[in-house]
Amino acid sequence: MVIDELGIIQSFSAKGFPYVNTVMECFFKYLRKEELNRRCFQPLVQFKQSLLSYISGFCNCKTPLSLNRGLPPIPAENSFFI
């Protein structure tokens, strides 16, 4: 598996303890509520643009974080894979 090859430990929480997935569940809840609810997308390109716009607004990719050695998320991720 790719996860094993990269040395990543997949996280699973016990039944009734969904704390590991809280951030993603929150993201998808507000994606549906704020961006996708009651909208019709004709071409697939329009749907993709809507998703990218929402994600770029939801995730602040410019703010440096102390957990990332003072780097913003994208440069920190890029340096991780080098």
N, CA, C and O atoms as a Maestro MAE file, in Angstrom:
{
 s_m_m2io_version
 :::
 2.0.0
}

f_m_ct {
 s_m_title
 :::
 protein
 m_atom[328] {
  # First column is atom index #
  i_m_mmod_type
  r_m_x_coord
  r_m_y_coord
  r_m_z_coord
  i_m_residue_number
  s_m_chain_name
  s_m_pdb_residue_name
  s_m_pdb_atom_name
  i_m_atomic_number
  :::
  1 25 0.835 -1.191 0.000 1 A "MET " " N  " 7
  2 3 0.000 0.000 0.000 1 A "MET " " CA " 6
  3 2 0.872 1.245 0.000 1 A "MET " " C  " 6
  4 15 1.979 1.240 0.540 1 A "MET " " O  " 8
  5 25 0.378 2.289 -0.596 2 A "VAL " " N  " 7
  6 3 1.114 3.544 -0.666 2 A "VAL " " CA " 6
  7 2 1.360 4.107 0.737 2 A "VAL " " C  " 6
  8 15 2.436 4.634 1.019 2 A "VAL " " O  " 8
  9 25 0.375 3.994 1.599 3 A "ILE " " N  " 7
  10 3 0.514 4.501 2.966 3 A "ILE " " CA " 6
  11 2 1.692 3.830 3.667 3 A "ILE " " C  " 6
  12 15 2.487 4.498 4.328 3 A "ILE " " O  " 8
  13 25 1.801 2.532 3.526 4 A "ASP " " N  " 7
  14 3 2.904 1.788 4.149 4 A "ASP " " CA " 6
  15 2 4.249 2.190 3.557 4 A "ASP " " C  " 6
  16 15 5.234 2.333 4.283 4 A "ASP " " O  " 8
  17 25 4.290 2.373 2.241 5 A "GLU " " N  " 7
  18 3 5.538 2.752 1.574 5 A "GLU " " CA " 6
  19 2 6.037 4.117 2.033 5 A "GLU " " C  " 6
  20 15 7.244 4.341 2.113 5 A "GLU " " O  " 8
  21 25 5.112 5.031 2.336 6 A "LEU " " N  " 7
  22 3 5.495 6.370 2.780 6 A "LEU " " CA " 6
  23 2 5.707 6.447 4.289 6 A "LEU " " C  " 6
  24 15 6.091 7.496 4.808 6 A "LEU " " O  " 8
  25 25 5.463 5.354 4.991 7 A "GLY " " N  " 7
  26 3 5.654 5.344 6.436 7 A "GLY " " CA " 6
  27 2 4.587 6.110 7.195 7 A "GLY " " C  " 6
  28 15 4.834 6.606 8.294 7 A "GLY " " O  " 8
  29 25 3.400 6.206 6.609 8 A "ILE " " N  " 7
  30 3 2.299 6.935 7.238 8 A "ILE " " CA " 6
  31 2 1.447 5.950 8.022 8 A "ILE " " C  " 6
  32 15 1.138 4.863 7.534 8 A "ILE " " O  " 8
  33 25 1.069 6.329 9.230 9 A "ILE " " N  " 7
  34 3 0.200 5.496 10.060 9 A "ILE " " CA " 6
  35 2 -1.214 6.023 9.931 9 A "ILE " " C  " 6
  36 15 -1.500 7.159 10.311 9 A "ILE " " O  " 8
  37 25 -2.090 5.203 9.398 10 A "GLN " " N  " 7
  38 3 -3.478 5.602 9.218 10 A "GLN " " CA " 6
  39 2 -4.172 5.606 10.566 10 A "GLN " " C  " 6
  40 15 -3.965 4.709 11.383 10 A "GLN " " O  " 8
  41 25 -4.989 6.606 10.793 11 A "SER " " N  " 7
  42 3 -5.646 6.764 12.077 11 A "SER " " CA " 6
  43 2 -7.062 6.210 12.042 11 A "SER " " C  " 6
  44 15 -7.831 6.512 11.129 11 A "SER " " O  " 8
  45 25 -7.397 5.415 13.018 12 A "PHE " " N  " 7
  46 3 -8.750 4.904 13.184 12 A "PHE " " CA " 6
  47 2 -9.152 5.148 14.624 12 A "PHE " " C  " 6
  48 15 -8.416 4.808 15.550 12 A "PHE " " O  " 8
  49 25 -10.316 5.735 14.809 13 A "SER " " N  " 7
  50 3 -10.794 5.908 16.173 13 A "SER " " CA " 6
  51 2 -11.767 4.776 16.498 13 A "SER " " C  " 6
  52 15 -12.355 4.168 15.604 13 A "SER " " O  " 8
  53 25 -11.923 4.513 17.768 14 A "ALA " " N  " 7
  54 3 -12.830 3.460 18.210 14 A "ALA " " CA " 6
  55 2 -14.279 3.872 17.959 14 A "ALA " " C  " 6
  56 15 -14.584 5.060 17.858 14 A "ALA " " O  " 8
  57 25 -15.150 2.903 17.862 15 A "LYS " " N  " 7
  58 3 -16.565 3.163 17.645 15 A "LYS " " CA " 6
  59 2 -17.091 4.060 18.763 15 A "LYS " " C  " 6
  60 15 -16.862 3.800 19.944 15 A "LYS " " O  " 8
  61 25 -17.798 5.117 18.373 16 A "GLY " " N  " 7
  62 3 -18.345 6.054 19.348 16 A "GLY " " CA " 6
  63 2 -17.386 7.175 19.723 16 A "GLY " " C  " 6
  64 15 -17.741 8.039 20.524 16 A "GLY " " O  " 8
  65 25 -16.179 7.182 19.162 17 A "PHE " " N  " 7
  66 3 -15.193 8.228 19.429 17 A "PHE " " CA " 6
  67 2 -14.694 8.802 18.100 17 A "PHE " " C  " 6
  68 15 -13.588 8.481 17.665 17 A "PHE " " O  " 8
  69 25 -15.500 9.648 17.454 18 A "PRO " " N  " 7
  70 3 -15.158 10.130 16.112 18 A "PRO " " CA " 6
  71 2 -14.235 11.352 16.098 18 A "PRO " " C  " 6
  72 15 -14.254 12.121 15.136 18 A "PRO " " O  " 8
  73 25 -13.438 11.541 17.138 19 A "TYR " " N  " 7
  74 3 -12.649 12.762 17.255 19 A "TYR " " CA " 6
  75 2 -11.601 12.898 16.156 19 A "TYR " " C  " 6
  76 15 -11.254 14.021 15.789 19 A "TYR " " O  " 8
  77 25 -11.098 11.820 15.630 20 A "VAL " " N  " 7
  78 3 -10.085 11.873 14.590 20 A "VAL " " CA " 6
  79 2 -10.652 12.499 13.328 20 A "VAL " " C  " 6
  80 15 -9.933 13.191 12.607 20 A "VAL " " O  " 8
  81 25 -11.917 12.271 13.052 21 A "ASN " " N  " 7
  82 3 -12.532 12.734 11.814 21 A "ASN " " CA " 6
  83 2 -13.259 14.069 11.959 21 A "ASN " " C  " 6
  84 15 -13.888 14.526 11.005 21 A "ASN " " O  " 8
  85 25 -13.190 14.690 13.102 22 A "THR " " N  " 7
  86 3 -13.973 15.891 13.372 22 A "THR " " CA " 6
  87 2 -13.690 17.014 12.387 22 A "THR " " C  " 6
  88 15 -14.623 17.653 11.901 22 A "THR " " O  " 8
  89 25 -12.446 17.265 12.088 23 A "VAL " " N  " 7
  90 3 -12.091 18.368 11.189 23 A "VAL " " CA " 6
  91 2 -12.665 18.131 9.800 23 A "VAL " " C  " 6
  92 15 -13.253 19.037 9.209 23 A "VAL " " O  " 8
  93 25 -12.501 16.930 9.277 24 A "MET " " N  " 7
  94 3 -13.009 16.632 7.936 24 A "MET " " CA " 6
  95 2 -14.540 16.629 7.908 24 A "MET " " C  " 6
  96 15 -15.143 17.095 6.941 24 A "MET " " O  " 8
  97 25 -15.162 16.113 8.954 25 A "GLU " " N  " 7
  98 3 -16.619 16.126 9.003 25 A "GLU " " CA " 6
  99 2 -17.140 17.553 9.030 25 A "GLU " " C  " 6
  100 15 -18.152 17.856 8.398 25 A "GLU " " O  " 8
  101 25 -16.464 18.424 9.749 26 A "CYS " " N  " 7
  102 3 -16.841 19.839 9.796 26 A "CYS " " CA " 6
  103 2 -16.679 20.475 8.413 26 A "CYS " " C  " 6
  104 15 -17.554 21.210 7.956 26 A "CYS " " O  " 8
  105 25 -15.569 20.192 7.759 27 A "PHE " " N  " 7
  106 3 -15.320 20.734 6.426 27 A "PHE " " CA " 6
  107 2 -16.438 20.337 5.469 27 A "PHE " " C  " 6
  108 15 -16.998 21.196 4.787 27 A "PHE " " O  " 8
  109 25 -16.774 19.042 5.408 28 A "PHE " " N  " 7
  110 3 -17.790 18.583 4.470 28 A "PHE " " CA " 6
  111 2 -19.181 19.096 4.837 28 A "PHE " " C  " 6
  112 15 -20.006 19.340 3.957 28 A "PHE " " O  " 8
  113 25 -19.444 19.259 6.133 29 A "LYS " " N  " 7
  114 3 -20.728 19.810 6.562 29 A "LYS " " CA " 6
  115 2 -20.913 21.221 6.003 29 A "LYS " " C  " 6
  116 15 -21.959 21.536 5.435 29 A "LYS " " O  " 8
  117 25 -19.895 22.066 6.165 30 A "TYR " " N  " 7
  118 3 -20.018 23.432 5.696 30 A "TYR " " CA " 6
  119 2 -19.876 23.546 4.186 30 A "TYR " " C  " 6
  120 15 -20.426 24.472 3.589 30 A "TYR " " O  " 8
  121 25 -19.159 22.636 3.559 31 A "LEU " " N  " 7
  122 3 -19.102 22.608 2.096 31 A "LEU " " CA " 6
  123 2 -20.509 22.394 1.546 31 A "LEU " " C  " 6
  124 15 -20.948 23.113 0.648 31 A "LEU " " O  " 8
  125 25 -21.198 21.422 2.077 32 A "ARG " " N  " 7
  126 3 -22.566 21.164 1.610 32 A "ARG " " CA " 6
  127 2 -23.480 22.337 1.946 32 A "ARG " " C  " 6
  128 15 -24.262 22.773 1.103 32 A "ARG " " O  " 8
  129 25 -23.388 22.848 3.166 33 A "LYS " " N  " 7
  130 3 -24.300 23.893 3.632 33 A "LYS " " CA " 6
  131 2 -24.073 25.221 2.917 33 A "LYS " " C  " 6
  132 15 -25.032 25.874 2.507 33 A "LYS " " O  " 8
  133 25 -22.806 25.627 2.764 34 A "GLU " " N  " 7
  134 3 -22.507 26.953 2.240 34 A "GLU " " CA " 6
  135 2 -22.292 27.001 0.727 34 A "GLU " " C  " 6
  136 15 -22.550 28.028 0.099 34 A "GLU " " O  " 8
  137 25 -21.826 25.913 0.145 35 A "GLU " " N  " 7
  138 3 -21.428 25.976 -1.263 35 A "GLU " " CA " 6
  139 2 -22.317 25.144 -2.191 35 A "GLU " " C  " 6
  140 15 -22.648 25.593 -3.288 35 A "GLU " " O  " 8
  141 25 -22.698 23.963 -1.773 36 A "LEU " " N  " 7
  142 3 -23.361 23.049 -2.695 36 A "LEU " " CA " 6
  143 2 -24.873 22.979 -2.549 36 A "LEU " " C  " 6
  144 15 -25.567 22.578 -3.483 36 A "LEU " " O  " 8
  145 25 -25.389 23.361 -1.398 37 A "ASN " " N  " 7
  146 3 -26.813 23.229 -1.132 37 A "ASN " " CA " 6
  147 2 -27.640 24.108 -2.078 37 A "ASN " " C  " 6
  148 15 -27.377 25.300 -2.232 37 A "ASN " " O  " 8
  149 25 -28.623 23.501 -2.690 38 A "ARG " " N  " 7
  150 3 -29.579 24.189 -3.573 38 A "ARG " " CA " 6
  151 2 -28.938 24.845 -4.791 38 A "ARG " " C  " 6
  152 15 -29.435 25.858 -5.283 38 A "ARG " " O  " 8
  153 25 -27.844 24.277 -5.278 39 A "ARG " " N  " 7
  154 3 -27.211 24.791 -6.494 39 A "ARG " " CA " 6
  155 2 -27.172 23.689 -7.532 39 A "ARG " " C  " 6
  156 15 -27.001 22.514 -7.208 39 A "ARG " " O  " 8
  157 25 -27.329 24.078 -8.764 40 A "CYS " " N  " 7
  158 3 -27.221 23.139 -9.880 40 A "CYS " " CA " 6
  159 2 -26.008 23.523 -10.704 40 A "CYS " " C  " 6
  160 15 -25.840 24.683 -11.082 40 A "CYS " " O  " 8
  161 25 -25.181 22.558 -10.973 41 A "PHE " " N  " 7
  162 3 -23.993 22.774 -11.785 41 A "PHE " " CA " 6
  163 2 -24.207 22.073 -13.118 41 A "PHE " " C  " 6
  164 15 -24.398 20.858 -13.162 41 A "PHE " " O  " 8
  165 25 -24.176 22.833 -14.193 42 A "GLN " " N  " 7
  166 3 -24.387 22.226 -15.507 42 A "GLN " " CA " 6
  167 2 -23.134 21.514 -15.997 42 A "GLN " " C  " 6
  168 15 -23.127 20.285 -16.068 42 A "GLN " " O  " 8
  169 25 -22.079 22.237 -16.336 43 A "PRO " " N  " 7
  170 3 -20.876 21.505 -16.749 43 A "PRO " " CA " 6
  171 2 -20.053 21.096 -15.527 43 A "PRO " " C  " 6
  172 15 -20.104 21.759 -14.490 43 A "PRO " " O  " 8
  173 25 -19.314 20.028 -15.648 44 A "LEU " " N  " 7
  174 3 -18.457 19.556 -14.567 44 A "LEU " " CA " 6
  175 2 -17.420 20.603 -14.196 44 A "LEU " " C  " 6
  176 15 -17.025 20.694 -13.034 44 A "LEU " " O  " 8
  177 25 -16.981 21.385 -15.153 45 A "VAL " " N  " 7
  178 3 -15.979 22.432 -14.908 45 A "VAL " " CA " 6
  179 2 -16.503 23.452 -13.905 45 A "VAL " " C  " 6
  180 15 -15.752 23.923 -13.051 45 A "VAL " " O  " 8
  181 25 -17.766 23.793 -13.999 46 A "GLN " " N  " 7
  182 3 -18.373 24.751 -13.066 46 A "GLN " " CA " 6
  183 2 -18.362 24.190 -11.642 46 A "GLN " " C  " 6
  184 15 -18.098 24.919 -10.686 46 A "GLN " " O  " 8
  185 25 -18.646 22.915 -11.508 47 A "PHE " " N  " 7
  186 3 -18.625 22.263 -10.199 47 A "PHE " " CA " 6
  187 2 -17.207 22.265 -9.621 47 A "PHE " " C  " 6
  188 15 -17.019 22.575 -8.445 47 A "PHE " " O  " 8
  189 25 -16.218 21.923 -10.436 48 A "LYS " " N  " 7
  190 3 -14.825 21.894 -9.987 48 A "LYS " " CA " 6
  191 2 -14.359 23.287 -9.562 48 A "LYS " " C  " 6
  192 15 -13.671 23.428 -8.551 48 A "LYS " " O  " 8
  193 25 -14.729 24.314 -10.324 49 A "GLN " " N  " 7
  194 3 -14.341 25.678 -9.969 49 A "GLN " " CA " 6
  195 2 -14.971 26.102 -8.651 49 A "GLN " " C  " 6
  196 15 -14.339 26.789 -7.848 49 A "GLN " " O  " 8
  197 25 -16.199 25.698 -8.432 50 A "SER " " N  " 7
  198 3 -16.876 26.015 -7.180 50 A "SER " " CA " 6
  199 2 -16.172 25.355 -5.997 50 A "SER " " C  " 6
  200 15 -15.975 25.984 -4.957 50 A "SER " " O  " 8
  201 25 -15.792 24.083 -6.157 51 A "LEU " " N  " 7
  202 3 -15.072 23.378 -5.100 51 A "LEU " " CA " 6
  203 2 -13.726 24.023 -4.807 51 A "LEU " " C  " 6
  204 15 -13.387 24.246 -3.645 51 A "LEU " " O  " 8
  205 25 -12.959 24.323 -5.845 52 A "LEU " " N  " 7
  206 3 -11.642 24.934 -5.648 52 A "LEU " " CA " 6
  207 2 -11.750 26.296 -4.979 52 A "LEU " " C  " 6
  208 15 -10.931 26.643 -4.129 52 A "LEU " " O  " 8
  209 25 -12.745 27.052 -5.358 53 A "SER " " N  " 7
  210 3 -12.958 28.367 -4.741 53 A "SER " " CA " 6
  211 2 -13.274 28.225 -3.252 53 A "SER " " C  " 6
  212 15 -12.733 28.959 -2.426 53 A "SER " " O  " 8
  213 25 -14.146 27.284 -2.914 54 A "TYR " " N  " 7
  214 3 -14.510 27.077 -1.511 54 A "TYR " " CA " 6
  215 2 -13.319 26.586 -0.702 54 A "TYR " " C  " 6
  216 15 -13.076 27.070 0.404 54 A "TYR " " O  " 8
  217 25 -12.581 25.634 -1.242 55 A "ILE " " N  " 7
  218 3 -11.435 25.080 -0.520 55 A "ILE " " CA " 6
  219 2 -10.377 26.146 -0.291 55 A "ILE " " C  " 6
  220 15 -9.804 26.216 0.796 55 A "ILE " " O  " 8
  221 25 -10.106 26.978 -1.292 56 A "SER " " N  " 7
  222 3 -9.082 28.014 -1.120 56 A "SER " " CA " 6
  223 2 -9.510 29.049 -0.085 56 A "SER " " C  " 6
  224 15 -8.657 29.635 0.581 56 A "SER " " O  " 8
  225 25 -10.804 29.284 0.063 57 A "GLY " " N  " 7
  226 3 -11.293 30.195 1.093 57 A "GLY " " CA " 6
  227 2 -11.327 29.553 2.470 57 A "GLY " " C  " 6
  228 15 -11.115 30.229 3.477 57 A "GLY " " O  " 8
  229 25 -11.589 28.265 2.519 58 A "PHE " " N  " 7
  230 3 -11.683 27.541 3.789 58 A "PHE " " CA " 6
  231 2 -10.305 27.323 4.400 58 A "PHE " " C  " 6
  232 15 -10.118 27.467 5.608 58 A "PHE " " O  " 8
  233 25 -9.361 26.981 3.564 59 A "CYS " " N  " 7
  234 3 -8.009 26.686 4.025 59 A "CYS " " CA " 6
  235 2 -7.122 27.896 3.811 59 A "CYS " " C  " 6
  236 15 -6.882 28.293 2.671 59 A "CYS " " O  " 8
  237 25 -6.640 28.477 4.868 60 A "ASN " " N  " 7
  238 3 -5.742 29.618 4.753 60 A "ASN " " CA " 6
  239 2 -4.342 29.094 4.480 60 A "ASN " " C  " 6
  240 15 -3.659 28.624 5.390 60 A "ASN " " O  " 8
  241 25 -3.923 29.175 3.241 61 A "CYS " " N  " 7
  242 3 -2.633 28.607 2.837 61 A "CYS " " CA " 6
  243 2 -1.482 29.591 2.947 61 A "CYS " " C  " 6
  244 15 -0.346 29.250 2.619 61 A "CYS " " O  " 8
  245 25 -1.758 30.806 3.402 62 A "LYS " " N  " 7
  246 3 -0.715 31.827 3.450 62 A "LYS " " CA " 6
  247 2 -0.159 32.075 4.856 62 A "LYS " " C  " 6
  248 15 0.951 32.590 4.993 62 A "LYS " " O  " 8
  249 25 -0.904 31.722 5.889 63 A "THR " " N  " 7
  250 3 -0.486 32.009 7.251 63 A "THR " " CA " 6
  251 2 0.578 31.021 7.718 63 A "THR " " C  " 6
  252 15 0.358 29.811 7.673 63 A "THR " " O  " 8
  253 25 1.740 31.526 8.169 64 A "PRO " " N  " 7
  254 3 2.761 30.626 8.719 64 A "PRO " " CA " 6
  255 2 2.268 29.987 10.020 64 A "PRO " " C  " 6
  256 15 1.601 30.635 10.827 64 A "PRO " " O  " 8
  257 25 2.596 28.739 10.207 65 A "LEU " " N  " 7
  258 3 2.173 28.016 11.403 65 A "LEU " " CA " 6
  259 2 3.391 27.541 12.177 65 A "LEU " " C  " 6
  260 15 4.371 27.097 11.579 65 A "LEU " " O  " 8
  261 25 3.340 27.629 13.494 66 A "SER " " N  " 7
  262 3 4.467 27.188 14.312 66 A "SER " " CA " 6
  263 2 4.705 25.688 14.170 66 A "SER " " C  " 6
  264 15 5.845 25.233 14.257 66 A "SER " " O  " 8
  265 25 3.646 24.920 13.955 67 A "LEU " " N  " 7
  266 3 3.804 23.476 13.774 67 A "LEU " " CA " 6
  267 2 4.576 23.136 12.503 67 A "LEU " " C  " 6
  268 15 5.148 22.052 12.392 67 A "LEU " " O  " 8
  269 25 4.594 24.059 11.549 68 A "ASN " " N  " 7
  270 3 5.289 23.848 10.280 68 A "ASN " " CA " 6
  271 2 6.634 24.572 10.244 68 A "ASN " " C  " 6
  272 15 7.095 24.967 9.173 68 A "ASN " " O  " 8
  273 25 7.261 24.748 11.397 69 A "ARG " " N  " 7
  274 3 8.539 25.457 11.497 69 A "ARG " " CA " 6
  275 2 8.456 26.868 10.927 69 A "ARG " " C  " 6
  276 15 9.408 27.358 10.320 69 A "ARG " " O  " 8
  277 25 7.312 27.515 11.124 70 A "GLY " " N  " 7
  278 3 7.122 28.892 10.673 70 A "GLY " " CA " 6
  279 2 6.808 29.041 9.201 70 A "GLY " " C  " 6
  280 15 6.830 30.155 8.677 70 A "GLY " " O  " 8
  281 25 6.515 27.945 8.522 71 A "LEU " " N  " 7
  282 3 6.189 27.995 7.095 71 A "LEU " " CA " 6
  283 2 4.678 27.919 6.888 71 A "LEU " " C  " 6
  284 15 3.972 27.308 7.690 71 A "LEU " " O  " 8
  285 25 4.180 28.540 5.812 72 A "PRO " " N  " 7
  286 3 2.776 28.330 5.454 72 A "PRO " " CA " 6
  287 2 2.569 26.870 5.038 72 A "PRO " " C  " 6
  288 15 3.545 26.184 4.735 72 A "PRO " " O  " 8
  289 25 1.337 26.380 5.015 73 A "PRO " " N  " 7
  290 3 1.078 24.959 4.755 73 A "PRO " " CA " 6
  291 2 1.666 24.408 3.453 73 A "PRO " " C  " 6
  292 15 2.262 23.331 3.470 73 A "PRO " " O  " 8
  293 25 1.521 25.098 2.348 74 A "ILE " " N  " 7
  294 3 1.979 24.538 1.071 74 A "ILE " " CA " 6
  295 2 3.498 24.419 1.008 74 A "ILE " " C  " 6
  296 15 3.991 23.350 0.649 74 A "ILE " " O  " 8
  297 25 4.279 25.471 1.342 75 A "PRO " " N  " 7
  298 3 5.739 25.282 1.353 75 A "PRO " " CA " 6
  299 2 6.198 24.220 2.360 75 A "PRO " " C  " 6
  300 15 7.167 23.505 2.106 75 A "PRO " " O  " 8
  301 25 5.513 24.118 3.486 76 A "ALA " " N  " 7
  302 3 5.870 23.097 4.477 76 A "ALA " " CA " 6
  303 2 5.638 21.699 3.902 76 A "ALA " " C  " 6
  304 15 6.457 20.799 4.090 76 A "ALA " " O  " 8
  305 25 4.529 21.526 3.210 77 A "GLU " " N  " 7
  306 3 4.248 20.236 2.591 77 A "GLU " " CA " 6
  307 2 5.255 19.918 1.495 77 A "GLU " " C  " 6
  308 15 5.716 18.783 1.374 77 A "GLU " " O  " 8
  309 25 5.592 20.924 0.699 78 A "ASN " " N  " 7
  310 3 6.579 20.700 -0.364 78 A "ASN " " CA " 6
  311 2 7.945 20.324 0.204 78 A "ASN " " C  " 6
  312 15 8.625 19.458 -0.345 78 A "ASN " " O  " 8
  313 25 8.352 20.966 1.295 79 A "SER " " N  " 7
  314 3 9.649 20.637 1.891 79 A "SER " " CA " 6
  315 2 9.642 19.240 2.526 79 A "SER " " C  " 6
  316 15 10.684 18.594 2.633 79 A "SER " " O  " 8
  317 25 8.466 18.787 2.942 80 A "PHE " " N  " 7
  318 3 8.340 17.446 3.535 80 A "PHE " " CA " 6
  319 2 8.675 16.366 2.500 80 A "PHE " " C  " 6
  320 15 9.306 15.361 2.830 80 A "PHE " " O  " 8
  321 25 8.251 16.576 1.249 81 A "PHE " " N  " 7
  322 3 8.430 15.559 0.217 81 A "PHE " " CA " 6
  323 2 9.767 15.653 -0.505 81 A "PHE " " C  " 6
  324 15 10.048 14.838 -1.383 81 A "PHE " " O  " 8
  325 25 10.592 16.629 -0.154 82 A "ILE " " N  " 7
  326 3 11.910 16.756 -0.800 82 A "ILE " " CA " 6
  327 2 12.912 15.832 -0.137 82 A "ILE " " C  " 6
  328 15 14.076 15.794 -0.538 82 A "ILE " " O  " 8
  :::
 }
 m_bond[327] {
  # First column is bond index #
  i_m_from
  i_m_to
  i_m_order
  :::
  1 1 2 1
  2 2 3 1
  3 3 4 2
  4 3 5 1
  5 5 6 1
  6 6 7 1
  7 7 8 2
  8 7 9 1
  9 9 10 1
  10 10 11 1
  11 11 12 2
  12 11 13 1
  13 13 14 1
  14 14 15 1
  15 15 16 2
  16 15 17 1
  17 17 18 1
  18 18 19 1
  19 19 20 2
  20 19 21 1
  21 21 22 1
  22 22 23 1
  23 23 24 2
  24 23 25 1
  25 25 26 1
  26 26 27 1
  27 27 28 2
  28 27 29 1
  29 29 30 1
  30 30 31 1
  31 31 32 2
  32 31 33 1
  33 33 34 1
  34 34 35 1
  35 35 36 2
  36 35 37 1
  37 37 38 1
  38 38 39 1
  39 39 40 2
  40 39 41 1
  41 41 42 1
  42 42 43 1
  43 43 44 2
  44 43 45 1
  45 45 46 1
  46 46 47 1
  47 47 48 2
  48 47 49 1
  49 49 50 1
  50 50 51 1
  51 51 52 2
  52 51 53 1
  53 53 54 1
  54 54 55 1
  55 55 56 2
  56 55 57 1
  57 57 58 1
  58 58 59 1
  59 59 60 2
  60 59 61 1
  61 61 62 1
  62 62 63 1
  63 63 64 2
  64 63 65 1
  65 65 66 1
  66 66 67 1
  67 67 68 2
  68 67 69 1
  69 69 70 1
  70 70 71 1
  71 71 72 2
  72 71 73 1
  73 73 74 1
  74 74 75 1
  75 75 76 2
  76 75 77 1
  77 77 78 1
  78 78 79 1
  79 79 80 2
  80 79 81 1
  81 81 82 1
  82 82 83 1
  83 83 84 2
  84 83 85 1
  85 85 86 1
  86 86 87 1
  87 87 88 2
  88 87 89 1
  89 89 90 1
  90 90 91 1
  91 91 92 2
  92 91 93 1
  93 93 94 1
  94 94 95 1
  95 95 96 2
  96 95 97 1
  97 97 98 1
  98 98 99 1
  99 99 100 2
  100 99 101 1
  101 101 102 1
  102 102 103 1
  103 103 104 2
  104 103 105 1
  105 105 106 1
  106 106 107 1
  107 107 108 2
  108 107 109 1
  109 109 110 1
  110 110 111 1
  111 111 112 2
  112 111 113 1
  113 113 114 1
  114 114 115 1
  115 115 116 2
  116 115 117 1
  117 117 118 1
  118 118 119 1
  119 119 120 2
  120 119 121 1
  121 121 122 1
  122 122 123 1
  123 123 124 2
  124 123 125 1
  125 125 126 1
  126 126 127 1
  127 127 128 2
  128 127 129 1
  129 129 130 1
  130 130 131 1
  131 131 132 2
  132 131 133 1
  133 133 134 1
  134 134 135 1
  135 135 136 2
  136 135 137 1
  137 137 138 1
  138 138 139 1
  139 139 140 2
  140 139 141 1
  141 141 142 1
  142 142 143 1
  143 143 144 2
  144 143 145 1
  145 145 146 1
  146 146 147 1
  147 147 148 2
  148 147 149 1
  149 149 150 1
  150 150 151 1
  151 151 152 2
  152 151 153 1
  153 153 154 1
  154 154 155 1
  155 155 156 2
  156 155 157 1
  157 157 158 1
  158 158 159 1
  159 159 160 2
  160 159 161 1
  161 161 162 1
  162 162 163 1
  163 163 164 2
  164 163 165 1
  165 165 166 1
  166 166 167 1
  167 167 168 2
  168 167 169 1
  169 169 170 1
  170 170 171 1
  171 171 172 2
  172 171 173 1
  173 173 174 1
  174 174 175 1
  175 175 176 2
  176 175 177 1
  177 177 178 1
  178 178 179 1
  179 179 180 2
  180 179 181 1
  181 181 182 1
  182 182 183 1
  183 183 184 2
  184 183 185 1
  185 185 186 1
  186 186 187 1
  187 187 188 2
  188 187 189 1
  189 189 190 1
  190 190 191 1
  191 191 192 2
  192 191 193 1
  193 193 194 1
  194 194 195 1
  195 195 196 2
  196 195 197 1
  197 197 198 1
  198 198 199 1
  199 199 200 2
  200 199 201 1
  201 201 202 1
  202 202 203 1
  203 203 204 2
  204 203 205 1
  205 205 206 1
  206 206 207 1
  207 207 208 2
  208 207 209 1
  209 209 210 1
  210 210 211 1
  211 211 212 2
  212 211 213 1
  213 213 214 1
  214 214 215 1
  215 215 216 2
  216 215 217 1
  217 217 218 1
  218 218 219 1
  219 219 220 2
  220 219 221 1
  221 221 222 1
  222 222 223 1
  223 223 224 2
  224 223 225 1
  225 225 226 1
  226 226 227 1
  227 227 228 2
  228 227 229 1
  229 229 230 1
  230 230 231 1
  231 231 232 2
  232 231 233 1
  233 233 234 1
  234 234 235 1
  235 235 236 2
  236 235 237 1
  237 237 238 1
  238 238 239 1
  239 239 240 2
  240 239 241 1
  241 241 242 1
  242 242 243 1
  243 243 244 2
  244 243 245 1
  245 245 246 1
  246 246 247 1
  247 247 248 2
  248 247 249 1
  249 249 250 1
  250 250 251 1
  251 251 252 2
  252 251 253 1
  253 253 254 1
  254 254 255 1
  255 255 256 2
  256 255 257 1
  257 257 258 1
  258 258 259 1
  259 259 260 2
  260 259 261 1
  261 261 262 1
  262 262 263 1
  263 263 264 2
  264 263 265 1
  265 265 266 1
  266 266 267 1
  267 267 268 2
  268 267 269 1
  269 269 270 1
  270 270 271 1
  271 271 272 2
  272 271 273 1
  273 273 274 1
  274 274 275 1
  275 275 276 2
  276 275 277 1
  277 277 278 1
  278 278 279 1
  279 279 280 2
  280 279 281 1
  281 281 282 1
  282 282 283 1
  283 283 284 2
  284 283 285 1
  285 285 286 1
  286 286 287 1
  287 287 288 2
  288 287 289 1
  289 289 290 1
  290 290 291 1
  291 291 292 2
  292 291 293 1
  293 293 294 1
  294 294 295 1
  295 295 296 2
  296 295 297 1
  297 297 298 1
  298 298 299 1
  299 299 300 2
  300 299 301 1
  301 301 302 1
  302 302 303 1
  303 303 304 2
  304 303 305 1
  305 305 306 1
  306 306 307 1
  307 307 308 2
  308 307 309 1
  309 309 310 1
  310 310 311 1
  311 311 312 2
  312 311 313 1
  313 313 314 1
  314 314 315 1
  315 315 316 2
  316 315 317 1
  317 317 318 1
  318 318 319 1
  319 319 320 2
  320 319 321 1
  321 321 322 1
  322 322 323 1
  323 323 324 2
  324 323 325 1
  325 325 326 1
  326 326 327 1
  327 327 328 2
  :::
 }
}
